[in-house]
Amino acid sequence: MVDKAAHVTALLVAACFSHLLFQLLAAAADAVKGRDAQRNTERISGSAGDVLEDNPVGKLKVFIYDLPSKYNKRLVTKDPRCLSHMFAAEIFMHRFLLSSAVRTVNPEEADWFYTPVYTTCDLTRAGLPLPFKSPRMMRSAIQFISKKWPFWNRTDGGDHFFVVPHDFAACFHFQEENAIARGILPLLRRATLVQTFGQKNHVCLKEGSITIPPFAPPQKMQAHLIPPDTARSIFVYFRGLFYDNGNDPEGGYYAR
């Protein structure tokens, strides 16, 4: 039973992040000409045409920075609730890529560089993430990789991606007015951001960002699966909040 549950979990997580790999492959192919002009080297082979039907294995290589555990694993050990809240994509993305066929341990052949920082794993007693330390944590991680490896400085982060799944992504605040005032962390201006916030024409969604769904525990999803031939009277149902009385009493900003 445990093995079956683990297998289902692995399949659902892989399905969730496969589309991200395709988008990274497309972005790498789009950017390769410009980077090659600067570096005079061939970064990836193949074309980005029909990328959703393409297989990224063999064409996309991702190097994962080995960060001190204080940026990721130690946080989960301290508070395992991080594994089940809606922002847990940053954890499962890390785990998925560690065992993915697109991972490379040779940074010289990488198309993308991933920095696994768990910015939403500082939780209150009620289990809500506090993003106030996130900018400092992200700056510290970037300072670490830029001193230990040459790759960040080579492109100013242009071939790096970060998972920032909080309410307003790399603006790092749960209230929209404050998030807008903060804006995206300047250090991340050239990096690709993988985020659940996807509202267009918004300060907290910059061009080139990749939007993914919020995390839902695979076990819970599996428990609610229905046979594919089941007749449906409603095709899509969104159960979201139009306002949050605690964060946005007037209901003017939260989930539209």
N, C-alpha and C positions, 0 to 999 in steps of 0.2 A: 504494500500500500504506500509506504514511504517512497519507494523507488518510482512508482507510478506518478505520485504527486510531484516529485522532483523533476521527472521527465516532462510533465505538462508545464511546470514552471519554466523550465529551460526553453521549451518550444515557444511559449507565449512571449517570454522576454526577447528571444531571438527575432520573432516576428515583429515585435514592436520596434526594434532597433535596426532591422534590415533596411528599412526605407531611409534611415539616416545615413547608412553607408552609401546607398545609391546617390543621395544628395551630395555627400562629401566627394564622391567620385566625379559627379557632374561639375562641382565647384572646382575641383582640382584640374579637370580637363579645361574648363573655361579660363582658369588662371595660368595654365602652364606656359602659354606663349609669352605672356608678360614676364613671368619669372625666368623663363629660359633666356629671354633677351638680356636680362640683368646678370644671370649666372652662367649663361652659355653651357648649360647642361640639360640633358633629357631627364625629366622627372617621372613621367608615366607614359606608358604606351597605350595605343588604342584611341578610340573616339568616345565622346560623350553622347553620341546620337542614340536615341531610344534607350536612355540610361536605365529606365525602370525595367527593361527586359534584359539588361546586361548583368553580368556576374562580376561583382567587385573584386573577388578573389583573384590574385595574380595581377591586378591592375591598380589596386589601391593598397598602400602600405601606411600603417599608423604606428607611430612610436609613442609609447606610454611612459611619461616621466615617472621615475621611482622617487616619490616624495617621502619625507619623514611621515610616520603614521599620525602625527598630530593634525595633519591636514585631511585625513580621511578615516582610516581603519580604527584608530583609537577613539574617534568620536562615536562610531557605531558600537564599539565595545562598552563605552561609557553609557550610552543610551540606545538600546536596540529598537526603541520605538521609531527611530529614523528609517527602519526597514519597511515600515508599513504605512507611513503617511503619504499624501499625494505628491510630495516632492522627492520621493525616493528614486526617481529616475537617475539622479546623479550617482547613486550607489550601484544600481544595476547596470548602468552604462559602463561603469568601470569594470565590473565583474564580467560583463559580456565581452568587452574588448580584450581583457586579459587572456581569454581562451579563444578568441576569434582568429580565423585563418588570415585576416588582413593585418594582424599584429606583426610588427618587425622589431627585433631587438637591436637592429643596426640603424641608428638614427640617420646615417648618411644616405640611406636609400628610402627614407620616409617621405611621403607626400604630405602627411599631416602629423601634427604633434598634439597629444592630448595631455592635459594637466588635471589629474583627478583631485579636485578640491571639493569637499562636501560643505557647501556654504549654508545649507538649510538644516544641519544636524545639531544646532544649538537650540534645545527645546525648553519651553516653560513646563511647569508642573502639569498644565493642562494638555501638553503635547503640541503646542503651537510653536513654530520656528521663529526665532528672533534673528532677523537679518542685520542687526546693527553692527555686529562685529565682522560681517562678511567682507566689506571693502578692505579692511585692514588685513584680513586673512588672505584675500586674493592678492593684494599687493605684496604680502610677505612671500607667497608661493611663487609669484613671478620674479621677485628679486632672487629667490633661491635658484630657480632654473636658469635665470640669465647669468648668474655668477658661475654655476657649475657646468653649463653647456653653452655652446656658441649659437644655437639655433634661433632662440628668441631675438637676439640682437641682430641676426642676419636679415630678418625681415620685419623687425619691430612687431612680431606676433602675427604677421600676415598669413602664415601657414599653420597657425595654432587654433584649436577649438576648445571651448569650455562649456560645460553643462551648467546652466544657471536656471533652475526650474522654479524659482520662487515667484510670488504673485506678479511682480513687475520686473522679473528677470534681473539683469545687471544694474538696474536702478536701486536695487537692494532696499526696498521699503514696502510695507504692506498697505500703506495708504497712498492712493494715487496722487493726490496733491503734492505730498512730500516726495514721492518717487519722481514726479515730473521736475520738481525743483532740484533734486539731486542729479538727475540724468544718469546715463550709462557711465560707469567708471571709466575715466579717460584712458587708463592703461589698456583697456580692452577695445579701443577704437578701431584697430586693424584686425583683431581676432574674429573668428567666426563664433557666434553664440548659439548654442543649442538650448532652446527655452520652450516652456509651455505657454508663455504669454505671446499672443499672436495678433494683437489688434493693430491693424494697419494705420499708417499716418500718426504714429504715436512716438513720443520721445524715447520710450523704453523698447522700441523695436527698430533696430537699425537695419539698413539694407544688407542682405546677405545672411541674415539670421535664419536658422532652421527651426521650425516649430514642430514640436512633438506633443503627443497627448500627455496629460498628467498621469502619474503612476496609479494603477489599481492592482491590488494583490491578485496574482494569477489564480490562487485558490478560490477567491471570491468570484472571479469571472467564470471559472470552471463550474462552480456550483450553480450558476444561472444560465448555462448554455442550454439552448433548445435545439431540437432537430432542424436541419437546414430546410426541410420541406414544409415546415410549419407555416400555415397561413398567417399573414400579418395584417392587422387592421391599421397599425401605425408603423411607418417605416423608420422614423427617427424621433426620439424623444429626448429633449435636453432638460435636465432638472438642475438648473443653476439658480443662483441668487441674483435678484435685481438690485438688492442692496444688502449691506451688512450693518446692522444697527450699531455694533461696537466699533467698527473701523470707519464707517461712512454713514453717520446718523441721518443725513439728508437724502441718501440714496442717489446722489448726483454723479458718482464716479465709479463705484464698484460694478462689476460684471454687467455689461450692456449687450 
